[in-house]
Amino acid sequence: MPKMKTHSRAKKTFRVTGTGQIRRYKAFKSHLLTKKAKSRKRHLRIHGLVHSSNLPMVKRMMCMR
């Protein structure tokens, strides 16, 4: 059986915390930033955690079993 390959975008996007949770970045922070409020952009800088319903899919992409 061949080796499992890690999803290339997943390894650049997600990080595993010290407690084993998976950290993610917030969406809507890449472009069209002039029309967004400063407070909105500031809140988008804060990292979030992957929701429990998406956790199996993200772990499979990162080859974490």
N, CA, C and O atoms as a Maestro MAE file, in Angstrom:
{
 s_m_m2io_version
 :::
 2.0.0
}

f_m_ct {
 s_m_title
 :::
 protein
 m_atom[260] {
  # First column is atom index #
  i_m_mmod_type
  r_m_x_coord
  r_m_y_coord
  r_m_z_coord
  i_m_residue_number
  s_m_chain_name
  s_m_pdb_residue_name
  s_m_pdb_atom_name
  i_m_atomic_number
  :::
  1 25 0.842 -1.181 0.000 1 A "MET " " N  " 7
  2 3 0.000 0.000 0.000 1 A "MET " " CA " 6
  3 2 0.889 1.246 0.000 1 A "MET " " C  " 6
  4 15 1.828 1.316 0.792 1 A "MET " " O  " 8
  5 25 0.622 2.229 -0.861 2 A "PRO " " N  " 7
  6 3 1.493 3.410 -0.922 2 A "PRO " " CA " 6
  7 2 1.300 4.321 0.292 2 A "PRO " " C  " 6
  8 15 0.323 4.215 1.033 2 A "PRO " " O  " 8
  9 25 2.261 5.205 0.458 3 A "LYS " " N  " 7
  10 3 2.186 6.166 1.555 3 A "LYS " " CA " 6
  11 2 1.034 7.134 1.335 3 A "LYS " " C  " 6
  12 15 0.668 7.429 0.198 3 A "LYS " " O  " 8
  13 25 0.464 7.626 2.432 4 A "MET " " N  " 7
  14 3 -0.567 8.662 2.355 4 A "MET " " CA " 6
  15 2 0.130 9.994 2.139 4 A "MET " " C  " 6
  16 15 1.082 10.316 2.850 4 A "MET " " O  " 8
  17 25 -0.327 10.766 1.173 5 A "LYS " " N  " 7
  18 3 0.255 12.078 0.928 5 A "LYS " " CA " 6
  19 2 -0.566 13.143 1.635 5 A "LYS " " C  " 6
  20 15 -1.796 13.091 1.641 5 A "LYS " " O  " 8
  21 25 0.118 14.106 2.229 6 A "THR " " N  " 7
  22 3 -0.544 15.217 2.890 6 A "THR " " CA " 6
  23 2 -1.082 16.178 1.839 6 A "THR " " C  " 6
  24 15 -0.428 16.428 0.827 6 A "THR " " O  " 8
  25 25 -2.263 16.712 2.076 7 A "HIS " " N  " 7
  26 3 -2.855 17.708 1.189 7 A "HIS " " CA " 6
  27 2 -1.999 18.976 1.283 7 A "HIS " " C  " 6
  28 15 -1.811 19.517 2.373 7 A "HIS " " O  " 8
  29 25 -1.482 19.451 0.144 8 A "SER " " N  " 7
  30 3 -0.490 20.531 0.144 8 A "SER " " CA " 6
  31 2 -1.042 21.825 0.745 8 A "SER " " C  " 6
  32 15 -0.334 22.509 1.484 8 A "SER " " O  " 8
  33 25 -2.299 22.170 0.437 9 A "ARG " " N  " 7
  34 3 -2.866 23.406 0.978 9 A "ARG " " CA " 6
  35 2 -3.134 23.267 2.471 9 A "ARG " " C  " 6
  36 15 -3.003 24.240 3.214 9 A "ARG " " O  " 8
  37 25 -3.501 22.088 2.913 10 A "ALA " " N  " 7
  38 3 -3.831 21.885 4.326 10 A "ALA " " CA " 6
  39 2 -2.606 22.076 5.215 10 A "ALA " " C  " 6
  40 15 -2.708 22.639 6.305 10 A "ALA " " O  " 8
  41 25 -1.451 21.608 4.751 11 A "LYS " " N  " 7
  42 3 -0.268 21.739 5.605 11 A "LYS " " CA " 6
  43 2 0.194 23.187 5.715 11 A "LYS " " C  " 6
  44 15 0.897 23.541 6.662 11 A "LYS " " O  " 8
  45 25 -0.200 24.047 4.736 12 A "LYS " " N  " 7
  46 3 0.141 25.466 4.816 12 A "LYS " " CA " 6
  47 2 -0.901 26.267 5.584 12 A "LYS " " C  " 6
  48 15 -0.601 27.350 6.086 12 A "LYS " " O  " 8
  49 25 -2.120 25.747 5.679 13 A "THR " " N  " 7
  50 3 -3.233 26.501 6.249 13 A "THR " " CA " 6
  51 2 -3.443 26.210 7.721 13 A "THR " " C  " 6
  52 15 -3.670 27.132 8.505 13 A "THR " " O  " 8
  53 25 -3.373 24.949 8.111 14 A "PHE " " N  " 7
  54 3 -3.715 24.543 9.473 14 A "PHE " " CA " 6
  55 2 -2.465 24.266 10.287 14 A "PHE " " C  " 6
  56 15 -1.440 23.850 9.748 14 A "PHE " " O  " 8
  57 25 -2.558 24.501 11.604 15 A "ARG " " N  " 7
  58 3 -1.476 24.194 12.534 15 A "ARG " " CA " 6
  59 2 -2.077 23.453 13.719 15 A "ARG " " C  " 6
  60 15 -3.221 23.703 14.101 15 A "ARG " " O  " 8
  61 25 -1.317 22.555 14.291 16 A "VAL " " N  " 7
  62 3 -1.763 21.812 15.453 16 A "VAL " " CA " 6
  63 2 -1.261 22.518 16.700 16 A "VAL " " C  " 6
  64 15 -0.076 22.835 16.805 16 A "VAL " " O  " 8
  65 25 -2.165 22.766 17.648 17 A "THR " " N  " 7
  66 3 -1.788 23.439 18.888 17 A "THR " " CA " 6
  67 2 -1.138 22.437 19.832 17 A "THR " " C  " 6
  68 15 -1.091 21.241 19.543 17 A "THR " " O  " 8
  69 25 -0.647 22.922 20.939 18 A "GLY " " N  " 7
  70 3 -0.011 22.055 21.921 18 A "GLY " " CA " 6
  71 2 -0.957 21.059 22.554 18 A "GLY " " C  " 6
  72 15 -0.536 19.986 22.987 18 A "GLY " " O  " 8
  73 25 -2.250 21.410 22.611 19 A "THR " " N  " 7
  74 3 -3.238 20.513 23.207 19 A "THR " " CA " 6
  75 2 -3.860 19.577 22.169 19 A "THR " " C  " 6
  76 15 -4.750 18.795 22.505 19 A "THR " " O  " 8
  77 25 -3.408 19.645 20.919 20 A "GLY " " N  " 7
  78 3 -3.893 18.734 19.896 20 A "GLY " " CA " 6
  79 2 -5.041 19.262 19.062 20 A "GLY " " C  " 6
  80 15 -5.515 18.573 18.158 20 A "GLY " " O  " 8
  81 25 -5.501 20.483 19.349 21 A "GLN " " N  " 7
  82 3 -6.550 21.063 18.522 21 A "GLN " " CA " 6
  83 2 -5.931 21.611 17.242 21 A "GLN " " C  " 6
  84 15 -4.719 21.816 17.174 21 A "GLN " " O  " 8
  85 25 -6.763 21.849 16.224 22 A "ILE " " N  " 7
  86 3 -6.249 22.348 14.955 22 A "ILE " " CA " 6
  87 2 -6.677 23.800 14.796 22 A "ILE " " C  " 6
  88 15 -7.861 24.134 14.862 22 A "ILE " " O  " 8
  89 25 -5.682 24.652 14.584 23 A "ARG " " N  " 7
  90 3 -5.908 26.089 14.451 23 A "ARG " " CA " 6
  91 2 -6.116 26.443 12.983 23 A "ARG " " C  " 6
  92 15 -5.500 25.847 12.100 23 A "ARG " " O  " 8
  93 25 -6.985 27.412 12.730 24 A "ARG " " N  " 7
  94 3 -7.253 27.851 11.367 24 A "ARG " " CA " 6
  95 2 -7.263 29.367 11.328 24 A "ARG " " C  " 6
  96 15 -7.371 30.033 12.358 24 A "ARG " " O  " 8
  97 25 -7.146 29.905 10.104 25 A "TYR " " N  " 7
  98 3 -7.257 31.342 9.910 25 A "TYR " " CA " 6
  99 2 -8.685 31.692 9.532 25 A "TYR " " C  " 6
  100 15 -9.413 30.858 8.993 25 A "TYR " " O  " 8
  101 25 -9.086 32.921 9.814 26 A "LYS " " N  " 7
  102 3 -10.431 33.370 9.469 26 A "LYS " " CA " 6
  103 2 -10.490 33.697 7.980 26 A "LYS " " C  " 6
  104 15 -9.484 34.052 7.367 26 A "LYS " " O  " 8
  105 25 -11.683 33.571 7.414 27 A "ALA " " N  " 7
  106 3 -11.898 33.872 6.003 27 A "ALA " " CA " 6
  107 2 -12.164 35.371 5.824 27 A "ALA " " C  " 6
  108 15 -12.303 36.099 6.807 27 A "ALA " " O  " 8
  109 25 -12.233 35.825 4.583 28 A "PHE " " N  " 7
  110 3 -12.593 37.199 4.195 28 A "PHE " " CA " 6
  111 2 -11.536 38.226 4.593 28 A "PHE " " C  " 6
  112 15 -11.883 39.365 4.907 28 A "PHE " " O  " 8
  113 25 -10.269 37.857 4.586 29 A "LYS " " N  " 7
  114 3 -9.201 38.788 4.962 29 A "LYS " " CA " 6
  115 2 -8.177 38.923 3.837 29 A "LYS " " C  " 6
  116 15 -7.083 39.436 4.070 29 A "LYS " " O  " 8
  117 25 -8.508 38.472 2.615 30 A "SER " " N  " 7
  118 3 -7.490 38.434 1.574 30 A "SER " " CA " 6
  119 2 -7.517 39.641 0.638 30 A "SER " " C  " 6
  120 15 -6.457 40.108 0.223 30 A "SER " " O  " 8
  121 25 -8.705 40.161 0.293 31 A "HIS " " N  " 7
  122 3 -8.759 41.294 -0.636 31 A "HIS " " CA " 6
  123 2 -10.030 42.091 -0.373 31 A "HIS " " C  " 6
  124 15 -10.867 41.699 0.441 31 A "HIS " " O  " 8
  125 25 -10.164 43.214 -1.072 32 A "LEU " " N  " 7
  126 3 -11.279 44.165 -0.876 32 A "LEU " " CA " 6
  127 2 -11.346 44.642 0.573 32 A "LEU " " C  " 6
  128 15 -12.412 44.651 1.189 32 A "LEU " " O  " 8
  129 25 -10.191 45.037 1.106 33 A "LEU " " N  " 7
  130 3 -10.123 45.388 2.517 33 A "LEU " " CA " 6
  131 2 -10.449 46.854 2.788 33 A "LEU " " C  " 6
  132 15 -10.665 47.224 3.942 33 A "LEU " " O  " 8
  133 25 -10.492 47.702 1.754 34 A "THR " " N  " 7
  134 3 -10.721 49.128 1.996 34 A "THR " " CA " 6
  135 2 -12.140 49.404 2.466 34 A "THR " " C  " 6
  136 15 -12.370 50.361 3.205 34 A "THR " " O  " 8
  137 25 -13.094 48.583 2.050 35 A "LYS " " N  " 7
  138 3 -14.480 48.817 2.444 35 A "LYS " " CA " 6
  139 2 -14.844 48.179 3.784 35 A "LYS " " C  " 6
  140 15 -15.934 48.412 4.306 35 A "LYS " " O  " 8
  141 25 -13.952 47.389 4.333 36 A "LYS " " N  " 7
  142 3 -14.238 46.718 5.598 36 A "LYS " " CA " 6
  143 2 -13.759 47.584 6.761 36 A "LYS " " C  " 6
  144 15 -12.739 48.267 6.666 36 A "LYS " " O  " 8
  145 25 -14.500 47.544 7.840 37 A "ALA " " N  " 7
  146 3 -14.187 48.368 9.014 37 A "ALA " " CA " 6
  147 2 -12.911 47.873 9.695 37 A "ALA " " C  " 6
  148 15 -12.555 46.699 9.600 37 A "ALA " " O  " 8
  149 25 -12.228 48.798 10.386 38 A "LYS " " N  " 7
  150 3 -11.000 48.430 11.085 38 A "LYS " " CA " 6
  151 2 -11.253 47.357 12.125 38 A "LYS " " C  " 6
  152 15 -10.462 46.425 12.272 38 A "LYS " " O  " 8
  153 25 -12.361 47.490 12.849 39 A "SER " " N  " 7
  154 3 -12.650 46.511 13.898 39 A "SER " " CA " 6
  155 2 -12.908 45.129 13.298 39 A "SER " " C  " 6
  156 15 -12.522 44.113 13.876 39 A "SER " " O  " 8
  157 25 -13.567 45.099 12.127 40 A "ARG " " N  " 7
  158 3 -13.829 43.824 11.464 40 A "ARG " " CA " 6
  159 2 -12.525 43.159 11.039 40 A "ARG " " C  " 6
  160 15 -12.342 41.957 11.234 40 A "ARG " " O  " 8
  161 25 -11.613 43.951 10.454 41 A "LYS " " N  " 7
  162 3 -10.327 43.402 10.018 41 A "LYS " " CA " 6
  163 2 -9.487 42.955 11.216 41 A "LYS " " C  " 6
  164 15 -8.748 41.974 11.129 41 A "LYS " " O  " 8
  165 25 -9.602 43.666 12.315 42 A "ARG " " N  " 7
  166 3 -8.856 43.316 13.520 42 A "ARG " " CA " 6
  167 2 -9.357 41.976 14.078 42 A "ARG " " C  " 6
  168 15 -8.558 41.149 14.516 42 A "ARG " " O  " 8
  169 25 -10.667 41.765 14.061 43 A "HIS " " N  " 7
  170 3 -11.219 40.508 14.552 43 A "HIS " " CA " 6
  171 2 -10.873 39.347 13.624 43 A "HIS " " C  " 6
  172 15 -10.772 38.205 14.074 43 A "HIS " " O  " 8
  173 25 -10.690 39.626 12.338 44 A "LEU " " N  " 7
  174 3 -10.337 38.566 11.397 44 A "LEU " " CA " 6
  175 2 -8.893 38.107 11.560 44 A "LEU " " C  " 6
  176 15 -8.525 37.036 11.078 44 A "LEU " " O  " 8
  177 25 -8.069 38.915 12.240 45 A "ARG " " N  " 7
  178 3 -6.670 38.517 12.471 45 A "ARG " " CA " 6
  179 2 -6.562 37.410 13.507 45 A "ARG " " C  " 6
  180 15 -5.582 36.665 13.516 45 A "ARG " " O  " 8
  181 25 -7.557 37.293 14.381 46 A "ILE " " N  " 7
  182 3 -7.499 36.331 15.478 46 A "ILE " " CA " 6
  183 2 -7.739 34.926 14.926 46 A "ILE " " C  " 6
  184 15 -8.650 34.720 14.124 46 A "ILE " " O  " 8
  185 25 -6.933 33.972 15.347 47 A "HIS " " N  " 7
  186 3 -7.066 32.604 14.881 47 A "HIS " " CA " 6
  187 2 -8.312 31.972 15.480 47 A "HIS " " C  " 6
  188 15 -8.736 32.326 16.580 47 A "HIS " " O  " 8
  189 25 -8.890 31.040 14.748 48 A "GLY " " N  " 7
  190 3 -10.002 30.254 15.250 48 A "GLY " " CA " 6
  191 2 -9.589 28.799 15.308 48 A "GLY " " C  " 6
  192 15 -8.481 28.441 14.909 48 A "GLY " " O  " 8
  193 25 -10.472 27.971 15.800 49 A "LEU " " N  " 7
  194 3 -10.229 26.542 15.838 49 A "LEU " " CA " 6
  195 2 -11.182 25.858 14.869 49 A "LEU " " C  " 6
  196 15 -12.288 26.341 14.626 49 A "LEU " " O  " 8
  197 25 -10.750 24.745 14.325 50 A "VAL " " N  " 7
  198 3 -11.580 23.989 13.397 50 A "VAL " " CA " 6
  199 2 -12.762 23.410 14.168 50 A "VAL " " C  " 6
  200 15 -12.587 22.847 15.249 50 A "VAL " " O  " 8
  201 25 -13.959 23.547 13.615 51 A "HIS " " N  " 7
  202 3 -15.166 23.049 14.259 51 A "HIS " " CA " 6
  203 2 -15.136 21.526 14.320 51 A "HIS " " C  " 6
  204 15 -14.534 20.871 13.468 51 A "HIS " " O  " 8
  205 25 -15.786 20.976 15.327 52 A "SER " " N  " 7
  206 3 -15.745 19.523 15.529 52 A "SER " " CA " 6
  207 2 -16.353 18.750 14.367 52 A "SER " " C  " 6
  208 15 -15.960 17.610 14.117 52 A "SER " " O  " 8
  209 25 -17.312 19.352 13.645 53 A "SER " " N  " 7
  210 3 -17.909 18.656 12.506 53 A "SER " " CA " 6
  211 2 -16.950 18.576 11.315 53 A "SER " " C  " 6
  212 15 -17.082 17.679 10.483 53 A "SER " " O  " 8
  213 25 -15.994 19.495 11.219 54 A "ASN " " N  " 7
  214 3 -15.020 19.484 10.127 54 A "ASN " " CA " 6
  215 2 -13.705 18.809 10.512 54 A "ASN " " C  " 6
  216 15 -12.836 18.616 9.662 54 A "ASN " " O  " 8
  217 25 -13.558 18.456 11.766 55 A "LEU " " N  " 7
  218 3 -12.298 17.917 12.264 55 A "LEU " " CA " 6
  219 2 -11.862 16.618 11.570 55 A "LEU " " C  " 6
  220 15 -10.685 16.500 11.231 55 A "LEU " " O  " 8
  221 25 -12.747 15.640 11.342 56 A "PRO " " N  " 7
  222 3 -12.280 14.415 10.668 56 A "PRO " " CA " 6
  223 2 -11.742 14.670 9.265 56 A "PRO " " C  " 6
  224 15 -10.758 14.053 8.858 56 A "PRO " " O  " 8
  225 25 -12.380 15.578 8.521 57 A "MET " " N  " 7
  226 3 -11.938 15.875 7.160 57 A "MET " " CA " 6
  227 2 -10.560 16.536 7.176 57 A "MET " " C  " 6
  228 15 -9.695 16.190 6.371 57 A "MET " " O  " 8
  229 25 -10.353 17.490 8.096 58 A "VAL " " N  " 7
  230 3 -9.074 18.197 8.168 58 A "VAL " " CA " 6
  231 2 -7.972 17.243 8.614 58 A "VAL " " C  " 6
  232 15 -6.858 17.295 8.092 58 A "VAL " " O  " 8
  233 25 -8.273 16.378 9.570 59 A "LYS " " N  " 7
  234 3 -7.271 15.412 10.021 59 A "LYS " " CA " 6
  235 2 -6.894 14.447 8.902 59 A "LYS " " C  " 6
  236 15 -5.735 14.049 8.784 59 A "LYS " " O  " 8
  237 25 -7.883 14.068 8.075 60 A "ARG " " N  " 7
  238 3 -7.596 13.175 6.954 60 A "ARG " " CA " 6
  239 2 -6.714 13.877 5.923 60 A "ARG " " C  " 6
  240 15 -5.835 13.251 5.332 60 A "ARG " " O  " 8
  241 25 -6.945 15.180 5.703 61 A "MET " " N  " 7
  242 3 -6.120 15.931 4.754 61 A "MET " " CA " 6
  243 2 -4.694 16.062 5.263 61 A "MET " " C  " 6
  244 15 -3.750 16.072 4.473 61 A "MET " " O  " 8
  245 25 -4.529 16.164 6.587 62 A "MET " " N  " 7
  246 3 -3.198 16.326 7.163 62 A "MET " " CA " 6
  247 2 -2.552 14.984 7.518 62 A "MET " " C  " 6
  248 15 -1.464 14.948 8.093 62 A "MET " " O  " 8
  249 25 -3.219 13.897 7.179 63 A "CYS " " N  " 7
  250 3 -2.741 12.528 7.462 63 A "CYS " " CA " 6
  251 2 -2.512 12.308 8.953 63 A "CYS " " C  " 6
  252 15 -1.534 11.682 9.359 63 A "CYS " " O  " 8
  253 25 -3.431 12.833 9.761 64 A "MET " " N  " 7
  254 3 -3.390 12.597 11.211 64 A "MET " " CA " 6
  255 2 -4.500 11.604 11.524 64 A "MET " " C  " 6
  256 15 -5.664 11.868 11.221 64 A "MET " " O  " 8
  257 25 -4.172 10.499 12.108 65 A "ARG " " N  " 7
  258 3 -5.217 9.517 12.411 65 A "ARG " " CA " 6
  259 2 -5.450 9.397 13.866 65 A "ARG " " C  " 6
  260 15 -6.298 8.613 14.293 65 A "ARG " " O  " 8
  :::
 }
 m_bond[259] {
  # First column is bond index #
  i_m_from
  i_m_to
  i_m_order
  :::
  1 1 2 1
  2 2 3 1
  3 3 4 2
  4 3 5 1
  5 5 6 1
  6 6 7 1
  7 7 8 2
  8 7 9 1
  9 9 10 1
  10 10 11 1
  11 11 12 2
  12 11 13 1
  13 13 14 1
  14 14 15 1
  15 15 16 2
  16 15 17 1
  17 17 18 1
  18 18 19 1
  19 19 20 2
  20 19 21 1
  21 21 22 1
  22 22 23 1
  23 23 24 2
  24 23 25 1
  25 25 26 1
  26 26 27 1
  27 27 28 2
  28 27 29 1
  29 29 30 1
  30 30 31 1
  31 31 32 2
  32 31 33 1
  33 33 34 1
  34 34 35 1
  35 35 36 2
  36 35 37 1
  37 37 38 1
  38 38 39 1
  39 39 40 2
  40 39 41 1
  41 41 42 1
  42 42 43 1
  43 43 44 2
  44 43 45 1
  45 45 46 1
  46 46 47 1
  47 47 48 2
  48 47 49 1
  49 49 50 1
  50 50 51 1
  51 51 52 2
  52 51 53 1
  53 53 54 1
  54 54 55 1
  55 55 56 2
  56 55 57 1
  57 57 58 1
  58 58 59 1
  59 59 60 2
  60 59 61 1
  61 61 62 1
  62 62 63 1
  63 63 64 2
  64 63 65 1
  65 65 66 1
  66 66 67 1
  67 67 68 2
  68 67 69 1
  69 69 70 1
  70 70 71 1
  71 71 72 2
  72 71 73 1
  73 73 74 1
  74 74 75 1
  75 75 76 2
  76 75 77 1
  77 77 78 1
  78 78 79 1
  79 79 80 2
  80 79 81 1
  81 81 82 1
  82 82 83 1
  83 83 84 2
  84 83 85 1
  85 85 86 1
  86 86 87 1
  87 87 88 2
  88 87 89 1
  89 89 90 1
  90 90 91 1
  91 91 92 2
  92 91 93 1
  93 93 94 1
  94 94 95 1
  95 95 96 2
  96 95 97 1
  97 97 98 1
  98 98 99 1
  99 99 100 2
  100 99 101 1
  101 101 102 1
  102 102 103 1
  103 103 104 2
  104 103 105 1
  105 105 106 1
  106 106 107 1
  107 107 108 2
  108 107 109 1
  109 109 110 1
  110 110 111 1
  111 111 112 2
  112 111 113 1
  113 113 114 1
  114 114 115 1
  115 115 116 2
  116 115 117 1
  117 117 118 1
  118 118 119 1
  119 119 120 2
  120 119 121 1
  121 121 122 1
  122 122 123 1
  123 123 124 2
  124 123 125 1
  125 125 126 1
  126 126 127 1
  127 127 128 2
  128 127 129 1
  129 129 130 1
  130 130 131 1
  131 131 132 2
  132 131 133 1
  133 133 134 1
  134 134 135 1
  135 135 136 2
  136 135 137 1
  137 137 138 1
  138 138 139 1
  139 139 140 2
  140 139 141 1
  141 141 142 1
  142 142 143 1
  143 143 144 2
  144 143 145 1
  145 145 146 1
  146 146 147 1
  147 147 148 2
  148 147 149 1
  149 149 150 1
  150 150 151 1
  151 151 152 2
  152 151 153 1
  153 153 154 1
  154 154 155 1
  155 155 156 2
  156 155 157 1
  157 157 158 1
  158 158 159 1
  159 159 160 2
  160 159 161 1
  161 161 162 1
  162 162 163 1
  163 163 164 2
  164 163 165 1
  165 165 166 1
  166 166 167 1
  167 167 168 2
  168 167 169 1
  169 169 170 1
  170 170 171 1
  171 171 172 2
  172 171 173 1
  173 173 174 1
  174 174 175 1
  175 175 176 2
  176 175 177 1
  177 177 178 1
  178 178 179 1
  179 179 180 2
  180 179 181 1
  181 181 182 1
  182 182 183 1
  183 183 184 2
  184 183 185 1
  185 185 186 1
  186 186 187 1
  187 187 188 2
  188 187 189 1
  189 189 190 1
  190 190 191 1
  191 191 192 2
  192 191 193 1
  193 193 194 1
  194 194 195 1
  195 195 196 2
  196 195 197 1
  197 197 198 1
  198 198 199 1
  199 199 200 2
  200 199 201 1
  201 201 202 1
  202 202 203 1
  203 203 204 2
  204 203 205 1
  205 205 206 1
  206 206 207 1
  207 207 208 2
  208 207 209 1
  209 209 210 1
  210 210 211 1
  211 211 212 2
  212 211 213 1
  213 213 214 1
  214 214 215 1
  215 215 216 2
  216 215 217 1
  217 217 218 1
  218 218 219 1
  219 219 220 2
  220 219 221 1
  221 221 222 1
  222 222 223 1
  223 223 224 2
  224 223 225 1
  225 225 226 1
  226 226 227 1
  227 227 228 2
  228 227 229 1
  229 229 230 1
  230 230 231 1
  231 231 232 2
  232 231 233 1
  233 233 234 1
  234 234 235 1
  235 235 236 2
  236 235 237 1
  237 237 238 1
  238 238 239 1
  239 239 240 2
  240 239 241 1
  241 241 242 1
  242 242 243 1
  243 243 244 2
  244 243 245 1
  245 245 246 1
  246 246 247 1
  247 247 248 2
  248 247 249 1
  249 249 250 1
  250 250 251 1
  251 251 252 2
  252 251 253 1
  253 253 254 1
  254 254 255 1
  255 255 256 2
  256 255 257 1
  257 257 258 1
  258 258 259 1
  259 259 260 2
  :::
 }
}
